[in-house]
């Protein structure tokens, strides 16, 4: 574990002092941890994993990947892999932030549109084409004048 702490610190490009500062200890403590001079206690393991998004199994036993994938990392990977533009990226991201019930509502709507072909119809056929047509259908209303201010 001592070697993995050193490896992590070096990969992050941090000095012992900077690494220690991030977890609330001195550079000397980090030096002693890396050299195996002190026992690495449970709270220290938790702090390192939490602060640097590190896989606890990796830190303890070298099992798995060093870094824990965050949702942002996963989204960035999807963006690259599928060539998502900003709109598509945000659409997926916002969908994933919904709770289970909200996601079901979105899925139901989506499948309804696909099955019924609603999007193939002219959804805006009844919308006036020009400002003049709009005013014919919905004449402007003059605001009431305030009798006191004119």
TAPE-V619964 format. One record per pair of residues at least 12 apart in sequence whose C-alpha atoms are under 6 Angstrom apart, sorted by sequence separation. I is the first residue (numbers start at 1). GAP is how many residues later the second one is. If there is no record, write none. Layout:
[[I GAP] [I GAP]]
//
This chain:
[[54 12] [55 12] [54 13] [55 13] [16 14] [53 14] [54 14] [53 15] [6 28] [2 31] [2 32] [2 34] [1 58] [1 59]]
//
